[in-house]
């Protein structure tokens, strides 16, 4: 998907600047100032805040380098019976809802089994799909597996098409129904 995204950026005159940190935004001049001092003009600036574990978890001694280290398959911390899921956990997948959902399912199965006096062999599979809009009703998708290949993540890229829109909409509506009852 990276090549497709970079191609879509180039078609639209968008410059991709990897491996840089945003240090400051001068909204009056409409420029972003990067960590190397470069100023990048913008029409629309989209930013993602820094992700880290909440301070309360740091205070409990659960974190290392801003995140809670966990077993990537079980999400258990170094403290038996204590789990971490989502953005606070360092578990080997991106910080995205689809991966947090898979992790939460594994943890829920473990907790339910424990409450019933048993054990669970449920694990977080580290798989998920990412959809991206390419314009003109076209959607691209990558299905990725972070854990099953010892050499690293494996992904299958599906070229942008109008046909993938239905799958993206079904994915979104199923999550809204499951998570929020909508």
C-alpha positions in Angstrom: 0.0 0.0 0.0 3.0 2.3 0.6 3.8 2.6 -3.1 0.1 3.3 -3.9 -0.1 6.0 -1.3 3.1 7.6 -2.4 1.8 7.5 -6.0 -1.5 9.1 -4.9 0.3 11.8 -3.0 2.5 12.6 -6.0 -0.6 12.8 -8.3 -2.0 15.4 -5.9 1.2 17.4 -5.4 1.5 16.2 -1.8 5.0 15.9 -0.4 5.7 13.0 1.9 8.4 13.7 4.5 9.3 10.6 6.5 11.4 10.3 9.6 10.8 13.9 10.7 9.1 15.3 13.8 6.8 18.3 13.8 8.2 20.8 16.3 5.9 23.7 15.8 3.0 25.1 13.7 2.9 28.7 12.7 -0.8 29.0 11.8 -0.5 32.7 10.9 2.0 31.9 8.2 0.5 28.4 7.5 3.8 26.6 7.9 4.8 23.5 9.8 8.3 23.6 11.3 10.1 20.3 11.4 12.8 19.0 13.8 15.5 19.8 11.2 14.3 23.4 11.0 12.7 23.1 7.6 9.4 25.0 7.1 6.7 23.2 5.1 3.8 25.3 3.9 0.3 23.7 4.2 -3.3 24.2 3.1 -4.6 21.6 5.4 -2.6 20.2 8.3 -3.6 16.8 9.8 -1.7 15.7 12.9 -1.7 12.8 15.2 -0.8 13.4 18.8 2.0 11.5 20.4 0.8 8.2 21.8 2.0 6.9 25.1 0.7 5.2 28.2 -1.2 7.4 30.7 0.8 8.7 33.6 -1.1 6.6 36.0 0.4 3.5 34.4 3.8 5.0 34.6 3.2 5.6 38.3 2.3 1.9 38.8 5.6 0.7 37.3 3.9 -0.9 34.3 5.7 1.1 31.6 9.0 1.1 29.9 9.9 3.8 27.4 6.3 5.2 27.5 4.4 2.0 26.9 3.3 -1.1 28.7 5.4 -4.1 27.5 3.2 -7.2 27.0 3.4 -10.7 25.7 2.2 -10.0 22.1 0.0 -13.1 22.0 -1.7 -12.9 25.4 -1.3 -9.2 26.2 -0.2 -10.1 29.8 2.2 -7.7 31.4 5.1 -8.8 33.6 2.6 -9.0 36.4 0.6 -12.2 36.2 -3.1 -11.6 35.6 -2.5 -8.0 34.6 -3.1 -7.1 30.9 -2.7 -4.1 28.7 -4.6 -3.5 25.5 -4.7 -0.6 23.0 -2.5 2.4 22.6 -0.7 2.0 25.9 0.5 -1.5 25.1 3.7 -2.3 23.2 2.5 -5.4 21.5 4.0 -5.5 18.0 1.2 -4.1 15.9 0.2 -0.6 14.9 -1.9 1.6 17.2 -5.2 1.0 15.4 -8.6 -0.1 16.5 -8.7 -3.3 14.5 -5.6 -4.6 16.3 -6.8 -3.4 19.7 -10.1 -5.3 19.0 -8.2 -8.5 18.3 -6.1 -8.0 21.4 -9.2 -7.3 23.5 -10.9 -10.5 22.3 -7.9 -12.6 23.4 -7.8 -10.9 26.8 -11.5 -11.3 27.3 -11.3 -15.0 26.6 -8.5 -15.3 29.1 -10.3 -13.4 31.8 -13.6 -15.3 31.3 -11.7 -18.7 31.4 -9.9 -17.6 34.6 -13.2 -16.6 36.2 -14.6 -20.0 35.4 -11.6 -21.7 36.9 -10.1 -22.7 33.6 -7.5 -21.6 31.1 -7.7 -20.2 27.6 -5.7 -20.9 24.6 -7.0 -17.8 22.8 -4.3 -15.6 21.5 -4.1 -12.3 19.7 -3.4 -13.2 16.1 -2.0 -9.8 15.1 -4.0 -9.6 11.9 -6.1 -6.8 10.5 -7.2 -4.8 7.5 -6.6 -1.2 6.7 -8.9 0.7 4.3 -7.9 3.9 2.6 -9.9 6.3 0.4 -8.2 7.2 -2.9 -10.9 9.5 -4.2 -13.6 9.1 -7.0 -15.2 6.4 -4.8 -12.2 4.2 -4.9 -11.0 2.3 -1.8 -7.8 0.4 -1.3 -7.2 -2.2 1.4 -4.3 -4.0 2.9 -4.7 -7.2 4.9 -1.8 -7.7 7.2 -0.5 -10.3 9.5 2.1 -9.2 12.0 2.8 -12.4 13.9 2.7 -15.6 11.8 5.8 -15.0 9.7 9.0 -15.1 11.8 10.7 -12.9 9.1 8.2 -10.0 9.7 4.8 -8.8 8.8 3.1 -10.1 5.6 0.5 -8.1 3.8 -1.8 -8.5 0.8 -2.6 -5.3 -1.0 -5.9 -4.8 -2.9 -5.7 -2.1 -5.5 -8.1 0.8 -5.1 -11.6 0.1 -6.6 -15.2 1.1 -6.3 -16.0 -2.5 -5.4 -14.1 -2.3 -2.1 -16.4 0.5 -0.9 -19.1 -2.0 0.1 -16.6 -4.0 2.3 -15.3 -0.8 4.0 -18.8 0.3 4.7 -19.8 -3.1 6.1 -16.6 -3.1 8.2 -17.4 0.3 9.7 -21.1 -0.4 10.3 -20.3 -3.7 12.0 -17.9 -2.0 14.4 -20.3 0.9 15.2 -23.0 -1.7 15.9 -20.7 -4.0 18.0 -19.0 -1.2 20.0 -21.6 1.5 20.3 -25.0 -0.3 19.6 -25.6 2.0 16.6 
